[in-house]
Amino acid sequence: MSDSYRVAVVTGATSGIGKAIVPMLRARGLTVYAVGRSREALEELADRSGAIPIQADVRNTASIVEALADVEVDILVNNAGILSSRAKFHQIEPADIDAMIDTNLKAPMHLTRAILPGMVERQRGHLIYIGSSGGRAPYPNMGAYGPSKAGISLFCDNLRCDLLGSSVRVSEIVPGRVQTELYRTSIPDGQAAALLYDEYRSIQPEHVARIINDVIDLPVYVDVARVEVFPTDQATGGGTMVKFPQK
């Protein structure tokens, strides 16, 4: 890691992967600004880790930028994301399409646009994005979520082209099934754990945080462009065969 890295920002910091990333960065000695929507969860995280809380919806870029006024951000971890629906695409509510595109794709792009000029000017920085295997391969019932994450993946590739010679690194972390609260709104009646995690060996948020720690730890002239990580028991892709005609 560049010895000049001092400050990090983590979105979606109050649960799942983000909640694991914050203490990892604090343990590295960085000042960490933790962005989340829940005031209570942010206060608890701040008390436990020493992070500086920013209560904001990640889609409200202006409020986050205002809170970071005069702060020189060295590491930006775009982690916040939602999966608001697992319906077939012709059954998805239009509002759910907007929510996933706005949160998973547009919000990280806008926050990057706000913070990146300072990194380029200082000739240092590391942009980290939490992608998804759903953005690299098709899965059923992911007709909006998958494209939102695929957009992030291509965005990372484009950024690397634009940032050549700037010493700003861009890393995409692409996990398979991680045991988080991502599915809490898309699987009704609290059945997410029973359907996805019980009797499965899933990746834990701390495992993703450990990978990010290693990615950051490399010399500034080494950029890990993309890391795909899956449970040993999971293969990528959604190849499912159904009978026809369906009854």
Backbone hydrogen bonds in HBPLUS format (Angstrom, degrees):
<---DONOR---> <-ACCEPTOR-->    atom                        ^
c    i                          cat <-CA-CA->   ^        H-A-AA   ^      H-
h    n   atom  resd res      DA  || num        DHA   H-A  angle D-A-AA Bond
n    s   type  num  typ     dist DA aas  dist angle  dist       angle   num
A0005-TYR N   A0002-SER O   3.11 MM   3  5.73 172.3  2.11 120.3 122.7     1
A0031-THR N   A0006-ARG O   2.93 MM  25  6.26 162.3  1.96 166.1 163.7     2
A0074-ASP N   A0007-VAL O   2.90 MM  67  5.31 152.9  1.98 134.3 143.3     3
A0075-ILE N   A0007-VAL O   3.05 MM  68  6.44 147.3  2.16 149.0 155.6     4
A0008-ALA N   A0031-THR O   2.82 MM  23  6.21 159.7  1.86 164.6 170.4     5
A0033-TYR N   A0008-ALA O   2.85 MM  25  6.24 163.9  1.87 155.4 159.3     6
A0009-VAL N   A0075-ILE O   2.82 MM  66  6.29 148.7  1.91 156.0 166.4     7
A0077-VAL N   A0009-VAL O   2.78 MM  68  6.06 174.6  1.78 169.6 171.6     8
A0010-VAL N   A0033-TYR O   2.96 MM  23  6.35 161.4  2.00 168.4 171.2     9
A0035-VAL N   A0010-VAL O   2.86 MM  25  6.02 174.9  1.87 167.9 166.5    10
A0011-THR N   A0077-VAL O   3.11 MM  66  6.44 166.0  2.13 178.5 175.0    11
A0013-ALA N   A0035-VAL O   2.99 MM  22  5.63 173.3  2.00 154.7 155.5    12
A0019-LYS N   A0015-SER O   3.28 MM   4  4.77 159.6  2.32 108.7 111.0    13
A0020-ALA N   A0016-GLY O   3.29 MM   4  6.64 135.9  2.50 141.1 152.8    14
A0020-ALA N   A0017-ILE O   3.01 MM   3  5.18 132.3  2.24 100.7 114.1    15
A0021-ILE N   A0017-ILE O   2.93 MM   4  6.21 142.5  2.07 149.2 160.9    16
A0022-VAL N   A0018-GLY O   3.16 MM   4  6.34 160.0  2.20 156.0 157.9    17
A0025-LEU N   A0021-ILE O   2.99 MM   4  6.28 159.2  2.04 161.8 166.8    18
A0026-ARG N   A0022-VAL O   2.99 MM   4  6.24 156.9  2.04 152.9 160.2    19
A0027-ALA N   A0023-PRO O   2.88 MM   4  5.99 150.3  1.97 141.5 149.0    20
A0028-ARG N   A0025-LEU O   3.08 MM   3  5.08 136.8  2.27  95.0 107.4    21
A0030-LEU N   A0025-LEU O   3.27 MM   5  5.83 161.1  2.30 153.1 148.2    22
A0029-GLY N   A0026-ARG O   2.86 MM   3  5.12 157.9  1.91 109.2 115.9    23
A0052-ILE N   A0032-VAL O   2.78 MM  20  6.10 169.8  1.79 163.5 166.6    24
A0034-ALA N   A0052-ILE O   2.83 MM  18  5.90 153.4  1.90 140.4 149.5    25
A0054-ILE N   A0034-ALA O   2.77 MM  20  5.84 145.7  1.89 163.0 154.6    26
A0036-GLY N   A0054-ILE O   3.12 MM  18  6.50 157.0  2.18 156.8 160.5    27
A0056-ALA N   A0036-GLY O   2.84 MM  20  5.68 152.5  1.92 135.9 143.8    28
A0042-LEU N   A0038-SER O   2.95 MM   4  6.10 155.2  2.01 148.3 155.6    29
A0043-GLU N   A0039-ARG O   2.90 MM   4  6.13 158.3  1.95 152.1 157.6    30
A0044-GLU N   A0040-GLU O   3.05 MM   4  6.30 157.1  2.10 146.8 153.0    31
A0045-LEU N   A0041-ALA O   2.95 MM   4  6.14 157.6  2.00 144.9 151.1    32
A0046-ALA N   A0042-LEU O   2.81 MM   4  6.01 157.0  1.86 150.2 156.8    33
A0047-ASP N   A0043-GLU O   2.93 MM   4  6.10 159.7  1.97 147.2 152.4    34
A0048-ARG N   A0044-GLU O   3.02 MM   4  6.19 152.5  2.10 144.7 152.1    35
A0049-SER N   A0045-LEU O   2.85 MM   4  5.87 157.7  1.90 151.6 157.2    36
A0050-GLY N   A0046-ALA O   2.77 MM   4  4.79 146.9  1.88 128.7 137.4    37
A0060-ASN N   A0057-ASP O   2.78 MM   3  5.50 162.7  1.81 125.8 131.8    38
A0065-VAL N   A0061-THR O   2.90 MM   4  6.13 167.8  1.92 163.0 166.4    39
A0066-GLU N   A0062-ALA O   2.91 MM   4  6.03 152.1  1.99 144.1 152.1    40
A0067-ALA N   A0063-SER O   3.13 MM   4  6.29 151.9  2.21 137.0 143.6    41
A0068-LEU N   A0064-ILE O   3.08 MM   4  6.34 129.3  2.35 138.8 152.7    42
A0068-LEU N   A0065-VAL O   3.09 MM   3  4.98 133.2  2.32  92.7 106.0    43
A0069-ALA N   A0066-GLU O   3.27 MM   3  5.20 161.7  2.30 107.8 107.9    44
A0071-VAL N   A0068-LEU O   2.91 MM   3  5.21 155.6  1.97 139.1 135.8    45
A0126-HIS N   A0074-ASP O   2.76 MM  52  6.24 140.8  1.92 154.2 166.9    46
A0076-LEU N   A0126-HIS O   3.00 MM  50  6.46 157.5  2.06 157.1 163.6    47
A0128-ILE N   A0076-LEU O   2.82 MM  52  6.05 171.5  1.83 168.2 165.6    48
A0078-ASN N   A0128-ILE O   2.76 MM  50  6.12 156.5  1.82 173.8 169.5    49
A0130-ILE N   A0078-ASN O   3.08 MM  52  6.32 165.6  2.10 156.1 152.2    50
A0091-GLN N   A0088-LYS O   2.75 MM   3  5.33 158.2  1.79 122.8 130.2    51
A0092-ILE N   A0089-PHE O   3.28 MM   3  5.20 160.2  2.32 101.3 107.1    52
A0096-ASP N   A0093-GLU O   2.86 MM   3  5.34 134.3  2.07 112.9 125.4    53
A0097-ILE N   A0093-GLU O   3.34 MM   4  6.84 148.0  2.45 149.6 158.7    54
A0098-ASP N   A0094-PRO O   3.16 MM   4  6.52 165.2  2.18 154.5 156.7    55
A0099-ALA N   A0095-ALA O   2.95 MM   4  6.13 158.4  2.00 143.7 150.0    56
A0100-MET N   A0096-ASP O   3.07 MM   4  6.20 163.6  2.10 147.9 150.8    57
A0101-ILE N   A0097-ILE O   3.06 MM   4  6.25 169.1  2.08 156.8 160.1    58
A0102-ASP N   A0098-ASP O   2.81 MM   4  5.79 163.3  1.83 152.8 158.5    59
A0103-THR N   A0099-ALA O   2.97 MM   4  5.94 158.6  2.01 142.2 148.1    60
A0104-ASN N   A0100-MET O   2.86 MM   4  5.55 157.0  1.91 141.1 148.7    61
A0105-LEU N   A0101-ILE O   3.09 MM   4  5.29 148.4  2.19 127.1 134.9    62
A0106-LYS N   A0101-ILE O   2.96 MM   5  6.30 168.5  1.98 159.9 163.4    63
A0107-ALA N   A0102-ASP O   2.87 MM   5  5.90 140.8  2.02 145.6 156.2    64
A0109-MET N   A0105-LEU O   3.24 MM   4  6.37 157.1  2.29 147.6 154.4    65
A0110-HIS N   A0106-LYS O   2.90 MM   4  6.11 163.4  1.92 158.2 162.2    66
A0111-LEU N   A0107-ALA O   2.96 MM   4  6.13 164.5  1.98 156.4 160.8    67
A0112-THR N   A0108-PRO O   2.90 MM   4  5.93 156.2  1.96 141.8 149.0    68
A0113-ARG N   A0109-MET O   2.92 MM   4  6.12 157.3  1.97 145.4 151.9    69
A0114-ALA N   A0110-HIS O   3.07 MM   4  6.32 143.4  2.21 141.4 150.5    70
A0115-ILE N   A0111-LEU O   3.07 MM   4  6.28 151.2  2.16 148.6 155.6    71
A0116-LEU N   A0112-THR O   2.75 MM   4  5.50 162.8  1.78 158.8 162.4    72
A0119-MET N   A0116-LEU O   2.96 MM   3  5.08 115.3  2.39 102.4 118.8    73
A0120-VAL N   A0116-LEU O   2.96 MM   4  6.25 164.0  1.99 166.1 170.3    74
A0121-GLU N   A0117-PRO O   2.96 MM   4  6.14 159.6  2.00 146.4 152.2    75
A0122-ARG N   A0118-GLY O   2.96 MM   4  6.12 154.0  2.03 145.7 152.4    76
A0123-GLN N   A0119-MET O   2.81 MM   4  5.83 119.0  2.19 139.0 155.6    77
A0124-ARG N   A0119-MET O   3.17 MM   5  5.39 158.8  2.21 144.4 148.7    78
A0123-GLN N   A0120-VAL O   3.19 MM   3  4.90 139.7  2.36  91.5 103.1    79
A0169-ARG N   A0125-GLY O   2.94 MM  44  6.32 158.5  1.99 147.1 144.6    80
A0127-LEU N   A0169-ARG O   2.78 MM  42  6.04 173.2  1.78 154.2 153.7    81
A0171-SER N   A0127-LEU O   2.83 MM  44  6.27 162.8  1.86 164.0 170.0    82
A0129-TYR N   A0171-SER O   2.90 MM  42  6.34 157.5  1.95 159.4 166.7    83
A0173-ILE N   A0129-TYR O   2.84 MM  44  6.17 168.4  1.85 170.5 174.4    84
A0131-GLY N   A0173-ILE O   2.69 MM  42  5.65 148.2  1.78 146.4 156.5    85
A0135-GLY N   A0132-SER O   2.89 MM   3  5.32 162.0  1.92 111.8 117.9    86
A0133-SER N   A0175-PRO O   3.04 MM  42  5.85 144.0  2.17 152.8 144.3    87
A0136-ARG N   A0133-SER O   3.08 MM   3  5.12 160.3  2.12 103.9 110.0    88
A0137-ALA N   A0133-SER O   3.11 MM   4  6.25 130.1  2.37 150.1 161.2    89
A0238-GLY N   A0138-PRO O   2.77 MM 100  5.65 109.7  2.27 162.8 167.1    90
A0146-GLY N   A0142-MET O   2.87 MM   4  5.31 154.3  1.93 134.2 142.9    91
A0148-SER N   A0144-ALA O   3.16 MM   4  6.33 152.2  2.24 144.9 152.8    92
A0149-LYS N   A0145-TYR O   3.09 MM   4  6.42 151.3  2.18 154.1 161.5    93
A0149-LYS N   A0146-GLY O   3.14 MM   3  5.29 121.3  2.50 101.0 114.7    94
A0150-ALA N   A0146-GLY O   2.80 MM   4  6.03 149.6  1.89 152.6 163.0    95
A0151-GLY N   A0147-PRO O   2.89 MM   4  5.97 150.0  1.98 142.5 149.4    96
A0153-SER N   A0149-LYS O   3.12 MM   4  6.44 153.5  2.20 143.2 149.6    97
A0154-LEU N   A0150-ALA O   3.09 MM   4  6.44 162.7  2.12 154.3 157.1    98
A0155-PHE N   A0151-GLY O   2.85 MM   4  5.96 150.5  1.94 145.0 154.6    99
A0156-CYS N   A0152-ILE O   2.95 MM   4  6.22 153.1  2.02 149.9 155.2   100
A0157-ASP N   A0153-SER O   3.27 MM   4  6.63 155.5  2.33 141.9 147.8   101
A0158-ASN N   A0154-LEU O   2.92 MM   4  6.23 157.7  1.97 152.0 157.9   102
A0159-LEU N   A0155-PHE O   2.86 MM   4  6.10 157.1  1.92 151.1 157.9   103
A0160-ARG N   A0156-CYS O   3.10 MM   4  6.39 156.7  2.16 149.8 154.7   104
A0161-CYS N   A0157-ASP O   3.39 MM   4  6.74 150.0  2.48 140.7 147.7   105
A0161-CYS N   A0158-ASN O   3.10 MM   3  5.21 120.1  2.48  97.7 112.2   106
A0162-ASP N   A0158-ASN O   3.05 MM   4  6.42 159.3  2.10 152.8 158.3   107
A0163-LEU N   A0159-LEU O   2.83 MM   4  5.95 141.0  1.99 152.5 163.9   108
A0166-SER N   A0163-LEU O   2.96 MM   3  5.40 156.6  2.02 143.6 141.1   109
A0172-GLU N   A0225-ALA O   2.92 MM  53  6.11 157.3  1.97 133.4 139.9   110
A0227-VAL N   A0172-GLU O   2.94 MM  55  6.43 153.0  2.01 160.6 168.7   111
A0174-VAL N   A0227-VAL O   2.65 MM  53  5.80 172.5  1.66 173.9 171.2   112
A0229-VAL N   A0174-VAL O   2.94 MM  55  6.24 155.8  2.00 141.6 145.7   113
A0176-GLY N   A0229-VAL O   2.75 MM  53  6.17 137.9  1.92 159.7 161.7   114
A0203-ILE N   A0177-ARG O   3.19 MM  26  6.28 154.0  2.26 164.3 156.5   115
A0180-THR N   A0178-VAL O   2.93 MM   2  5.83 113.9  2.37 116.5  99.6   116
A0179-GLN N   A0203-ILE O   2.84 MM  24  6.16 163.3  1.87 172.4 170.6   117
A0184-ARG N   A0181-GLU O   3.11 MM   3  5.35 168.1  2.13 116.7 119.7   118
A0186-SER N   A0183-TYR O   3.14 MM   3  5.17 127.3  2.43  98.2 112.5   119
A0187-ILE N   A0183-TYR O   3.04 MM   4  5.89 144.1  2.17 161.2 160.8   120
A0191-GLN N   A0188-PRO O   3.28 MM   3  6.20 155.8  2.34 123.9 127.8   121
A0195-LEU N   A0191-GLN O   2.96 MM   4  6.11 160.4  2.00 159.3 165.0   122
A0196-LEU N   A0192-ALA O   2.86 MM   4  5.76 158.6  1.90 154.3 159.7   123
A0197-TYR N   A0193-ALA O   2.92 MM   4  4.93 147.7  2.03 125.8 135.7   124
A0198-ASP N   A0193-ALA O   2.82 MM   5  5.93 158.8  1.87 163.9 161.6   125
A0200-TYR N   A0197-TYR O   2.94 MM   3  5.11 162.2  1.98 129.9 128.2   126
A0207-HIS N   A0204-GLN O   2.87 MM   3  5.44 141.1  2.02 115.8 126.7   127
A0208-VAL N   A0205-PRO O   3.11 MM   3  5.32 119.8  2.49 100.1 113.9   128
A0209-ALA N   A0205-PRO O   3.03 MM   4  6.38 159.4  2.07 151.8 158.0   129
A0210-ARG N   A0206-GLU O   2.96 MM   4  6.13 146.8  2.08 138.5 146.8   130
A0211-ILE N   A0207-HIS O   3.13 MM   4  6.46 150.4  2.23 142.1 149.3   131
A0212-ILE N   A0208-VAL O   3.01 MM   4  6.35 160.4  2.05 153.2 158.1   132
A0213-ASN N   A0209-ALA O   2.93 MM   4  6.16 152.4  2.01 145.7 153.5   133
A0214-ASP N   A0210-ARG O   3.09 MM   4  6.41 153.6  2.17 145.0 150.9   134
A0215-VAL N   A0211-ILE O   2.93 MM   4  6.25 153.3  2.00 150.0 158.1   135
A0216-ILE N   A0212-ILE O   2.94 MM   4  6.13 163.0  1.97 154.6 158.0   136
A0217-ASP N   A0213-ASN O   3.00 MM   4  6.06 145.4  2.12 139.5 149.6   137
A0222-VAL N   A0219-PRO O   2.88 MM   3  5.48 160.3  1.91 126.5 128.1   138
A0234-GLN N   A0231-PRO O   2.99 MM   3  5.30 166.2  2.01 120.6 120.5   139
